[in-house]
Amino acid sequence: ITGGVQYFKQMVNRFNGDVKLALAAYNAGSRNVRNYNGVPPFKATQTFIKKVFKYYQIYKYRMVTNIDRV
């Protein structure tokens, strides 16, 4: 997990804080992101990005609702 987080952080830095491009690079490789000048048209990569953002919203909501209960 630590290695994956470190690599993702490198991708976020490489793509100037653009999380979507960092996720694409994490999934498809930074070379593909550079070659396509954005998110590559790979179905698996596009699905990966959508899932990550979906789960982010779910857990963000859960954090907010749990904080309200405390």
N, C-alpha and C positions, 0 to 999 in steps of 0.2 A: 504494500500500500504506500509506504513511504517513497519508494522509487517512482511510482506512478504519479504521486502528488508533486514530487520534485520535477518530473518531466513536464507535467501539465503547467507548472509555474514557469518553466523555461519557455513553453509555447505561448503563454500569456504575455510574457516579456517580449518575445520575438515578434509578436503581432500587436504590440503597443496597447495591450489591455483589451483587445477585442476577443471576448470569451468565445464567441461563435467560431471565429477563425482558429483560435487555440484548440477548441474541441475538434474541429475538422482536422487540424494537424495531428492531434493526439490519435485520432482514429485512422486517418488516411496517409499521414506523413506530411511534414512541412513542405517537402518538395512539390507534392501534388497541389497544395494550397497555393504555393508561389506560381506553379505552372498554369493553373487555372485562374490565377489572380482573384482568388476567393474560394468559397466552399466548392470542392470538386463535385461534379454531377453524378457521384456514386450513390446509388440508392442506400447502401448500408451506412454510409457516412451521414447522409441527410436524415436517415431514421435515427441514428445514434444521437445526433444533435437534438432532434425533437424530443427524444426520450429523456435526455439529460435535463433539458429545460422543463419538461413536464414534471419530473421528479423534484426538481428544484422548487417549483411552485407548490407542490404538495407538501414538502418538508418545511418550506417557508411558512405556509399557512399553519401547519401543525405547531411550529415554534411560537407563532403569534398567539394562537389559541391557548397553548399551554402557559404562556407568560401571563395571559389574562386571568388564568385560574389561580395563580400563586398569590 
